[in-house]
Amino acid sequence: MIPLGTTVELRFKDGTLERAIALDTGGAIRGTIIDYLASDNKNALQFGRQRIQIRIIK
């Protein structure tokens, strides 16, 4: 759904915004699910699964 190299803006459930670049498509990623890279396991577990808004920048 999001082509490689695309810049996107992510709006998280707490209202924070982050820009990111789609760097891979992941083998298990299908449909409207994205994979978000966290800095370490603790942060990944704290982040958990969330519904976020995505806006394509370019």
All heavy atoms as a GROMACS GRO file, in nm:
protein
  452
    1MET      N    1   0.081  -0.120   0.000
    1MET     CA    2   0.000   0.000   0.000
    1MET      C    3   0.086   0.127   0.000
    1MET      O    4   0.049   0.224  -0.060
    1MET     CB    5  -0.092   0.004   0.121
    1MET     CG    6  -0.203  -0.095   0.120
    1MET     SD    7  -0.331  -0.038   0.232
    1MET     CE    8  -0.468  -0.044   0.123
    2ILE      N    9   0.195   0.126   0.074
    2ILE     CA   10   0.285   0.242   0.080
    2ILE      C   11   0.413   0.203   0.007
    2ILE      O   12   0.487   0.115   0.051
    2ILE     CB   13   0.317   0.281   0.225
    2ILE    CG1   14   0.189   0.315   0.302
    2ILE    CG2   15   0.414   0.399   0.228
    2ILE    CD1   16   0.209   0.338   0.450
    3PRO      N   17   0.442   0.267  -0.106
    3PRO     CA   18   0.561   0.233  -0.183
    3PRO      C   19   0.690   0.260  -0.104
    3PRO      O   20   0.697   0.353  -0.023
    3PRO     CB   21   0.552   0.324  -0.306
    3PRO     CG   22   0.408   0.364  -0.314
    3PRO     CD   23   0.359   0.367  -0.173
    4LEU      N   24   0.791   0.179  -0.130
    4LEU     CA   25   0.921   0.199  -0.066
    4LEU      C   26   0.973   0.339  -0.094
    4LEU      O   27   0.957   0.391  -0.204
    4LEU     CB   28   1.021   0.095  -0.117
    4LEU     CG   29   0.993  -0.048  -0.079
    4LEU    CD1   30   1.095  -0.140  -0.143
    4LEU    CD2   31   0.993  -0.066   0.071
    5GLY      N   32   1.035   0.401   0.006
    5GLY     CA   33   1.092   0.534  -0.009
    5GLY      C   34   0.992   0.647   0.015
    5GLY      O   35   1.030   0.764   0.014
    6THR      N   36   0.866   0.613   0.038
    6THR     CA   37   0.764   0.715   0.061
    6THR      C   38   0.780   0.777   0.199
    6THR      O   39   0.800   0.707   0.298
    6THR     CB   40   0.623   0.652   0.051
    6THR    OG1   41   0.607   0.594  -0.079
    6THR    CG2   42   0.513   0.754   0.075
    7THR      N   43   0.773   0.910   0.207
    7THR     CA   44   0.774   0.979   0.335
    7THR      C   45   0.630   0.989   0.384
    7THR      O   46   0.541   1.028   0.308
    7THR     CB   47   0.834   1.121   0.322
    7THR    OG1   48   0.967   1.109   0.273
    7THR    CG2   49   0.835   1.193   0.455
    8VAL      N   50   0.609   0.950   0.509
    8VAL     CA   51   0.475   0.953   0.568
    8VAL      C   52   0.479   1.028   0.701
    8VAL      O   53   0.583   1.040   0.764
    8VAL     CB   54   0.419   0.810   0.591
    8VAL    CG1   55   0.399   0.737   0.462
    8VAL    CG2   56   0.508   0.731   0.685
    9GLU      N   57   0.365   1.079   0.739
    9GLU     CA   58   0.349   1.141   0.871
    9GLU      C   59   0.260   1.050   0.954
    9GLU      O   60   0.152   1.013   0.909
    9GLU     CB   61   0.286   1.279   0.857
    9GLU     CG   62   0.272   1.353   0.989
    9GLU     CD   63   0.212   1.489   0.968
    9GLU    OE1   64   0.088   1.497   0.950
    9GLU    OE2   65   0.288   1.588   0.965
   10LEU      N   66   0.307   1.013   1.072
   10LEU     CA   67   0.233   0.924   1.160
   10LEU      C   68   0.178   1.005   1.276
   10LEU      O   69   0.251   1.078   1.341
   10LEU     CB   70   0.325   0.814   1.214
   10LEU     CG   71   0.406   0.736   1.111
   10LEU    CD1   72   0.505   0.646   1.181
   10LEU    CD2   73   0.316   0.658   1.019
   11ARG      N   74   0.048   0.994   1.302
   11ARG     CA   75  -0.014   1.058   1.419
   11ARG      C   76  -0.055   0.947   1.514
   11ARG      O   77  -0.140   0.865   1.485
   11ARG     CB   78  -0.135   1.141   1.380
   11ARG     CG   79  -0.200   1.211   1.501
   11ARG     CD   80  -0.322   1.292   1.466
   11ARG     NE   81  -0.292   1.396   1.370
   11ARG     CZ   82  -0.253   1.520   1.403
   11ARG    NH1   83  -0.239   1.554   1.529
   11ARG    NH2   84  -0.229   1.609   1.310
   12PHE      N   85   0.009   0.947   1.632
   12PHE     CA   86  -0.014   0.844   1.731
   12PHE      C   87  -0.132   0.878   1.819
   12PHE      O   88  -0.181   0.990   1.820
   12PHE     CB   89   0.113   0.822   1.815
   12PHE     CG   90   0.229   0.777   1.731
   12PHE    CD1   91   0.326   0.868   1.691
   12PHE    CD2   92   0.240   0.646   1.691
   12PHE    CE1   93   0.433   0.827   1.612
   12PHE    CE2   94   0.346   0.604   1.613
   12PHE     CZ   95   0.443   0.696   1.573
   13LYS      N   96  -0.176   0.778   1.898
   13LYS     CA   97  -0.296   0.796   1.980
   13LYS      C   98  -0.284   0.907   2.082
   13LYS      O   99  -0.384   0.965   2.122
   13LYS     CB  100  -0.335   0.664   2.048
   13LYS     CG  101  -0.237   0.615   2.151
   13LYS     CD  102  -0.283   0.483   2.211
   13LYS     CE  103  -0.185   0.433   2.314
   13LYS     NZ  104  -0.226   0.305   2.369
   14ASP      N  105  -0.160   0.942   2.123
   14ASP     CA  106  -0.142   1.053   2.219
   14ASP      C  107  -0.133   1.188   2.150
   14ASP      O  108  -0.111   1.290   2.214
   14ASP     CB  109  -0.021   1.029   2.308
   14ASP     CG  110   0.112   1.033   2.232
   14ASP    OD1  111   0.112   1.052   2.109
   14ASP    OD2  112   0.217   1.018   2.298
   15GLY      N  113  -0.148   1.190   2.016
   15GLY     CA  114  -0.147   1.315   1.941
   15GLY      C  115  -0.012   1.355   1.884
   15GLY      O  116  -0.003   1.450   1.807
   16THR      N  117   0.095   1.285   1.921
   16THR     CA  118   0.226   1.320   1.868
   16THR      C  119   0.236   1.284   1.721
   16THR      O  120   0.172   1.190   1.673
   16THR     CB  121   0.340   1.252   1.947
   16THR    OG1  122   0.324   1.110   1.938
   16THR    CG2  123   0.343   1.296   2.091
   17LEU      N  124   0.318   1.361   1.650
   17LEU     CA  125   0.342   1.339   1.507
   17LEU      C  126   0.486   1.298   1.486
   17LEU      O  127   0.577   1.346   1.556
   17LEU     CB  128   0.316   1.466   1.428
   17LEU     CG  129   0.174   1.519   1.423
   17LEU    CD1  130   0.170   1.653   1.353
   17LEU    CD2  131   0.084   1.419   1.353
   18GLU      N  132   0.508   1.213   1.389
   18GLU     CA  133   0.643   1.173   1.353
   18GLU      C  134   0.647   1.149   1.203
   18GLU      O  135   0.554   1.092   1.146
   18GLU     CB  136   0.680   1.045   1.427
   18GLU     CG  137   0.821   1.000   1.402
   18GLU     CD  138   0.860   0.881   1.488
   18GLU    OE1  139   0.819   0.876   1.605
   18GLU    OE2  140   0.930   0.794   1.436
   19ARG      N  141   0.754   1.195   1.141
   19ARG     CA  142   0.774   1.164   0.998
   19ARG      C  143   0.863   1.042   0.988
   19ARG      O  144   0.954   1.024   1.067
   19ARG     CB  145   0.838   1.282   0.926
   19ARG     CG  146   0.737   1.390   0.899
   19ARG     CD  147   0.782   1.482   0.792
   19ARG     NE  148   0.676   1.580   0.771
   19ARG     CZ  149   0.675   1.664   0.673
   19ARG    NH1  150   0.775   1.666   0.587
   19ARG    NH2  151   0.576   1.748   0.659
   20ALA      N  152   0.833   0.958   0.889
   20ALA     CA  153   0.909   0.835   0.869
   20ALA      C  154   0.916   0.806   0.720
   20ALA      O  155   0.841   0.862   0.640
   20ALA     CB  156   0.841   0.720   0.942
   21ILE      N  157   1.009   0.719   0.685
   21ILE     CA  158   1.026   0.676   0.546
   21ILE      C  159   1.001   0.526   0.541
   21ILE      O  160   1.055   0.451   0.623
   21ILE     CB  161   1.167   0.709   0.494
   21ILE    CG1  162   1.188   0.860   0.498
   21ILE    CG2  163   1.187   0.654   0.353
   21ILE    CD1  164   1.330   0.902   0.466
   22ALA      N  165   0.920   0.483   0.446
   22ALA     CA  166   0.893   0.340   0.428
   22ALA      C  167   1.019   0.274   0.372
   22ALA      O  168   1.060   0.303   0.260
   22ALA     CB  169   0.775   0.320   0.333
   23LEU      N  170   1.081   0.188   0.453
   23LEU     CA  171   1.208   0.126   0.414
   23LEU      C  172   1.197  -0.020   0.374
   23LEU      O  173   1.286  -0.072   0.310
   23LEU     CB  174   1.310   0.140   0.528
   23LEU     CG  175   1.349   0.283   0.561
   23LEU    CD1  176   1.444   0.284   0.680
   23LEU    CD2  177   1.413   0.350   0.441
   24ASP      N  178   1.091  -0.087   0.416
   24ASP     CA  179   1.068  -0.223   0.368
   24ASP      C  180   0.919  -0.254   0.375
   24ASP      O  181   0.843  -0.181   0.435
   24ASP     CB  182   1.152  -0.327   0.443
   24ASP     CG  183   1.102  -0.357   0.583
   24ASP    OD1  184   0.981  -0.350   0.609
   24ASP    OD2  185   1.185  -0.391   0.668
   25THR      N  186   0.882  -0.362   0.310
   25THR     CA  187   0.741  -0.398   0.306
   25THR      C  188   0.708  -0.511   0.401
   25THR      O  189   0.594  -0.533   0.432
   25THR     CB  190   0.699  -0.438   0.163
   25THR    OG1  191   0.784  -0.543   0.120
   25THR    CG2  192   0.707  -0.320   0.069
   26GLY      N  193   0.808  -0.581   0.451
   26GLY     CA  194   0.786  -0.689   0.548
   26GLY      C  195   0.707  -0.803   0.488
   26GLY      O  196   0.606  -0.781   0.423
   27GLY      N  197   0.751  -0.924   0.512
   27GLY     CA  198   0.685  -1.040   0.454
   27GLY      C  199   0.546  -1.065   0.508
   27GLY      O  200   0.459  -1.115   0.438
   28ALA      N  201   0.522  -1.030   0.637
   28ALA     CA  202   0.392  -1.060   0.700
   28ALA      C  203   0.299  -0.939   0.703
   28ALA      O  204   0.189  -0.947   0.754
   28ALA     CB  205   0.415  -1.110   0.842
   29ILE      N  206   0.343  -0.827   0.647
   29ILE     CA  207   0.263  -0.705   0.651
   29ILE      C  208   0.169  -0.704   0.532
   29ILE      O  209   0.212  -0.704   0.417
   29ILE     CB  210   0.353  -0.579   0.650
   29ILE    CG1  211   0.455  -0.588   0.763
   29ILE    CG2  212   0.271  -0.453   0.660
   29ILE    CD1  213   0.397  -0.606   0.901
   30ARG      N  214   0.039  -0.700   0.560
   30ARG     CA  215  -0.064  -0.702   0.455
   30ARG      C  216  -0.171  -0.599   0.484
   30ARG      O  217  -0.201  -0.570   0.601
   30ARG     CB  218  -0.129  -0.839   0.447
   30ARG     CG  219  -0.036  -0.952   0.416
   30ARG     CD  220   0.000  -0.955   0.267
   30ARG     NE  221   0.087  -1.068   0.240
   30ARG     CZ  222   0.213  -1.055   0.204
   30ARG    NH1  223   0.267  -0.939   0.190
   30ARG    NH2  224   0.286  -1.162   0.180
   31GLY      N  225  -0.232  -0.547   0.380
   31GLY     CA  226  -0.347  -0.457   0.395
   31GLY      C  227  -0.311  -0.326   0.463
   31GLY      O  228  -0.216  -0.260   0.426
   32THR      N  229  -0.388  -0.291   0.565
   32THR     CA  230  -0.373  -0.160   0.629
   32THR      C  231  -0.289  -0.166   0.757
   32THR      O  232  -0.300  -0.080   0.843
   32THR     CB  233  -0.512  -0.102   0.663
   32THR    OG1  234  -0.579  -0.193   0.750
   32THR    CG2  235  -0.593  -0.078   0.537
   33ILE      N  236  -0.204  -0.266   0.768
   33ILE     CA  237  -0.116  -0.279   0.885
   33ILE      C  238   0.022  -0.230   0.847
   33ILE      O  239   0.072  -0.259   0.738
   33ILE     CB  240  -0.110  -0.427   0.930
   33ILE    CG1  241  -0.247  -0.472   0.977
   33ILE    CG2  242  -0.006  -0.446   1.039
   33ILE    CD1  243  -0.257  -0.619   1.007
   34ILE      N  244   0.086  -0.154   0.939
   34ILE     CA  245   0.225  -0.115   0.917
   34ILE      C  246   0.309  -0.170   1.031
   34ILE      O  247   0.259  -0.204   1.138
   34ILE     CB  248   0.242   0.039   0.907
   34ILE    CG1  249   0.211   0.106   1.040
   34ILE    CG2  250   0.159   0.096   0.794
   34ILE    CD1  251   0.260   0.250   1.046
   35ASP      N  252   0.437  -0.177   1.008
   35ASP     CA  253   0.533  -0.223   1.107
   35ASP      C  254   0.618  -0.102   1.145
   35ASP      O  255   0.678  -0.039   1.058
   35ASP     CB  256   0.619  -0.333   1.045
   35ASP     CG  257   0.705  -0.406   1.145
   35ASP    OD1  258   0.686  -0.384   1.267
   35ASP    OD2  259   0.789  -0.485   1.102
   36TYR      N  260   0.620  -0.069   1.273
   36TYR     CA  261   0.692   0.050   1.322
   36TYR      C  262   0.814   0.003   1.400
   36TYR      O  263   0.803  -0.076   1.494
   36TYR     CB  264   0.597   0.131   1.412
   36TYR     CG  265   0.659   0.254   1.474
   36TYR    CD1  266   0.684   0.366   1.397
   36TYR    CD2  267   0.689   0.257   1.608
   36TYR    CE1  268   0.740   0.479   1.453
   36TYR    CE2  269   0.746   0.370   1.665
   36TYR     CZ  270   0.770   0.480   1.588
   36TYR     OH  271   0.826   0.592   1.644
   37LEU      N  272   0.932   0.050   1.361
   37LEU     CA  273   1.057   0.009   1.426
   37LEU      C  274   1.079   0.089   1.554
   37LEU      O  275   1.086   0.212   1.550
   37LEU     CB  276   1.175   0.028   1.330
   37LEU     CG  277   1.312  -0.006   1.386
   37LEU    CD1  278   1.320  -0.155   1.420
   37LEU    CD2  279   1.420   0.032   1.287
   38ALA      N  280   1.089   0.020   1.666
   38ALA     CA  281   1.118   0.083   1.795
   38ALA      C  282   1.268   0.068   1.823
   38ALA      O  283   1.334  -0.021   1.769
   38ALA     CB  284   1.036   0.018   1.905
   39SER      N  285   1.320   0.153   1.910
   39SER     CA  286   1.464   0.154   1.938
   39SER      C  287   1.511   0.029   2.014
   39SER      O  288   1.627  -0.010   2.001
   39SER     CB  289   1.502   0.279   2.016
   39SER     OG  290   1.430   0.286   2.139
   40ASP      N  291   1.424  -0.032   2.094
   40ASP     CA  292   1.461  -0.152   2.167
   40ASP      C  293   1.335  -0.228   2.208
   40ASP      O  294   1.223  -0.180   2.189
   40ASP     CB  295   1.548  -0.121   2.290
   40ASP     CG  296   1.483  -0.023   2.386
   40ASP    OD1  297   1.363  -0.038   2.416
   40ASP    OD2  298   1.553   0.070   2.431
   41ASN      N  299   1.353  -0.346   2.266
   41ASN     CA  300   1.240  -0.432   2.302
   41ASN      C  301   1.149  -0.365   2.405
   41ASN      O  302   1.027  -0.374   2.395
   41ASN     CB  303   1.291  -0.566   2.354
   41ASN     CG  304   1.181  -0.668   2.368
   41ASN    OD1  305   1.104  -0.688   2.274
   41ASN    ND2  306   1.170  -0.729   2.484
   42LYS      N  307   1.206  -0.298   2.504
   42LYS     CA  308   1.126  -0.232   2.608
   42LYS      C  309   1.033  -0.128   2.546
   42LYS      O  310   0.914  -0.123   2.578
   42LYS     CB  311   1.217  -0.167   2.711
   42LYS     CG  312   1.143  -0.096   2.822
   42LYS     CD  313   1.238  -0.030   2.920
   42LYS     CE  314   1.162   0.051   3.023
   42LYS     NZ  315   1.252   0.126   3.110
   43ASN      N  316   1.086  -0.044   2.458
   43ASN     CA  317   1.004   0.057   2.391
   43ASN      C  318   0.899  -0.006   2.300
   43ASN      O  319   0.788   0.044   2.290
   43ASN     CB  320   1.090   0.155   2.313
   43ASN     CG  321   1.161   0.254   2.403
   43ASN    OD1  322   1.110   0.289   2.509
   43ASN    ND2  323   1.278   0.296   2.362
   44ALA      N  324   0.934  -0.115   2.235
   44ALA     CA  325   0.838  -0.184   2.148
   44ALA      C  326   0.720  -0.238   2.230
   44ALA      O  327   0.605  -0.222   2.191
   44ALA     CB  328   0.906  -0.297   2.072
   45LEU      N  329   0.751  -0.298   2.345
   45LEU     CA  330   0.644  -0.351   2.430
   45LEU      C  331   0.558  -0.239   2.487
   45LEU      O  332   0.436  -0.250   2.497
   45LEU     CB  333   0.703  -0.435   2.543
   45LEU     CG  334   0.766  -0.568   2.498
   45LEU    CD1  335   0.838  -0.634   2.614
   45LEU    CD2  336   0.662  -0.660   2.438
   46GLN      N  337   0.622  -0.127   2.524
   46GLN     CA  338   0.548  -0.012   2.576
   46GLN      C  339   0.458   0.048   2.469
   46GLN      O  340   0.344   0.086   2.495
   46GLN     CB  341   0.645   0.094   2.629
   46GLN     CG  342   0.578   0.213   2.691
   46GLN     CD  343   0.680   0.312   2.746
   46GLN    OE1  344   0.800   0.294   2.734
   46GLN    NE2  345   0.631   0.418   2.805
   47PHE      N  346   0.508   0.056   2.346
   47PHE     CA  347   0.430   0.110   2.234
   47PHE      C  348   0.312   0.020   2.203
   47PHE      O  349   0.200   0.066   2.183
   47PHE     CB  350   0.521   0.126   2.112
   47PHE     CG  351   0.455   0.190   1.994
   47PHE    CD1  352   0.440   0.327   1.988
   47PHE    CD2  353   0.406   0.114   1.890
   47PHE    CE1  354   0.378   0.388   1.880
   47PHE    CE2  355   0.346   0.173   1.780
   47PHE     CZ  356   0.332   0.310   1.776
   48GLY      N  357   0.336  -0.111   2.199
   48GLY     CA  358   0.231  -0.208   2.172
   48GLY      C  359   0.169  -0.192   2.034
   48GLY      O  360   0.231  -0.138   1.943
   49ARG      N  361   0.046  -0.236   2.021
   49ARG     CA  362  -0.029  -0.218   1.897
   49ARG      C  363  -0.119  -0.097   1.913
   49ARG      O  364  -0.183  -0.081   2.017
   49ARG     CB  365  -0.115  -0.340   1.868
   49ARG     CG  366  -0.035  -0.458   1.826
   49ARG     CD  367  -0.125  -0.570   1.785
   49ARG     NE  368  -0.043  -0.680   1.739
   49ARG     CZ  369  -0.087  -0.779   1.667
   49ARG    NH1  370  -0.214  -0.784   1.634
   49ARG    NH2  371  -0.007  -0.875   1.630
   50GLN      N  372  -0.121  -0.015   1.812
   50GLN     CA  373  -0.202   0.107   1.817
   50GLN      C  374  -0.269   0.130   1.683
   50GLN      O  375  -0.218   0.089   1.579
   50GLN     CB  376  -0.114   0.230   1.844
   50GLN     CG  377  -0.045   0.232   1.976
   50GLN     CD  378   0.029   0.364   1.998
   50GLN    OE1  379  -0.005   0.466   1.940
   50GLN    NE2  380   0.130   0.359   2.082
   51ARG      N  381  -0.380   0.198   1.689
   51ARG     CA  382  -0.441   0.251   1.567
   51ARG      C  383  -0.386   0.392   1.551
   51ARG      O  384  -0.391   0.472   1.646
   51ARG     CB  385  -0.593   0.257   1.578
   51ARG     CG  386  -0.657   0.122   1.576
   51ARG     CD  387  -0.809   0.138   1.571
   51ARG     NE  388  -0.870   0.008   1.563
   51ARG     CZ  389  -0.908  -0.048   1.448
   51ARG    NH1  390  -0.892   0.015   1.335
   51ARG    NH2  391  -0.963  -0.169   1.448
   52ILE      N  392  -0.328   0.419   1.435
   52ILE     CA  393  -0.271   0.551   1.409
   52ILE      C  394  -0.324   0.604   1.278
   52ILE      O  395  -0.382   0.529   1.198
   52ILE     CB  396  -0.115   0.547   1.408
   52ILE    CG1  397  -0.065   0.463   1.290
   52ILE    CG2  398  -0.060   0.498   1.539
   52ILE    CD1  399   0.082   0.475   1.266
   53GLN      N  400  -0.304   0.732   1.256
   53GLN     CA  401  -0.338   0.793   1.128
   53GLN      C  402  -0.209   0.811   1.048
   53GLN      O  403  -0.106   0.849   1.105
   53GLN     CB  404  -0.404   0.928   1.148
   53GLN     CG  405  -0.538   0.920   1.215
   53GLN     CD  406  -0.598   1.057   1.240
   53GLN    OE1  407  -0.529   1.156   1.248
   53GLN    NE2  408  -0.730   1.061   1.251
   54ILE      N  409  -0.216   0.784   0.920
   54ILE     CA  410  -0.100   0.798   0.831
   54ILE      C  411  -0.136   0.894   0.720
   54ILE      O  412  -0.243   0.884   0.659
   54ILE     CB  413  -0.059   0.663   0.771
   54ILE    CG1  414  -0.024   0.566   0.882
   54ILE    CG2  415   0.056   0.681   0.673
   54ILE    CD1  416   0.003   0.427   0.832
   55ARG      N  417  -0.045   0.988   0.694
   55ARG     CA  418  -0.063   1.081   0.582
   55ARG      C  419   0.061   1.071   0.494
   55ARG      O  420   0.173   1.079   0.543
   55ARG     CB  421  -0.079   1.224   0.634
   55ARG     CG  422  -0.107   1.325   0.525
   55ARG     CD  423  -0.146   1.459   0.584
   55ARG     NE  424  -0.040   1.525   0.653
   55ARG     CZ  425   0.033   1.626   0.603
   55ARG    NH1  426   0.007   1.674   0.484
   55ARG    NH2  427   0.128   1.680   0.674
   56ILE      N  428   0.040   1.049   0.365
   56ILE     CA  429   0.149   1.044   0.269
   56ILE      C  430   0.201   1.185   0.245
   56ILE      O  431   0.124   1.275   0.211
   56ILE     CB  432   0.104   0.982   0.134
   56ILE    CG1  433   0.041   0.844   0.156
   56ILE    CG2  434   0.217   0.980   0.033
   56ILE    CD1  435   0.134   0.735   0.192
   57ILE      N  436   0.332   1.206   0.263
   57ILE     CA  437   0.394   1.336   0.240
   57ILE      C  438   0.445   1.346   0.097
   57ILE      O  439   0.415   1.440   0.026
   57ILE     CB  440   0.507   1.363   0.340
   57ILE    CG1  441   0.458   1.352   0.484
   57ILE    CG2  442   0.573   1.497   0.315
   57ILE    CD1  443   0.354   1.454   0.523
   58LYS      N  444   0.528   1.249   0.058
   58LYS     CA  445   0.578   1.243  -0.080
   58LYS      C  446   0.627   1.107  -0.114
   58LYS      O  447   0.656   1.027  -0.031
   58LYS     CB  448   0.686   1.347  -0.105
   58LYS     CG  449   0.811   1.330  -0.022
   58LYS     CD  450   0.913   1.431  -0.059
   58LYS     CE  451   1.038   1.408   0.027
   58LYS     NZ  452   1.147   1.484  -0.014
   0.00000   0.00000   0.00000
